[in-house]
Amino acid sequence: MTADREVDVVGKACPLPLIELAKAVRTLQPGQTVRITGNDPIFEESIVELCREAGHEVLETDRRGRTVCMLIRVRPEPGRR
């Protein structure tokens, strides 16, 4: 699946991946997708927690060695799930 936005945070330590994801999400409309790729040891866990708290949906997770690529759908507007 193609993403509406790509964010590469390989080599960046948390919390920078979270900050970059939050910036990307602000540029997208509800329902659009962002693919984020990182390799910090707590990257996947941190992104999943952020999505859970913000209401975004993790659609795909691809692990290749230490690198994790996640496709996320931006949460719908309140009342539209």
Stockholm file with secondary structure:
# STOCKHOLM 1.0

chainA/1-81         MTADREVDVVGKACPLPLIELAKAVRTLQPGQTVRITGNDPIFEESIVELCREAGHEVLETDRRGRTVCMLIRVRPEPGRR
#=GR chainA/1-81 SS CCCSEEEECTTCCTTHHHHHHHHHHHTSCTTCEEEEEECCTTHHHHHHHHHHHHTCEEEEEEEETTEEEEEEECCCCTTCC
#=GC SS_cons        CCCSEEEECTTCCTTHHHHHHHHHHHTSCTTCEEEEEECCTTHHHHHHHHHHHHTCEEEEEEEETTEEEEEEECCCCTTCC
//
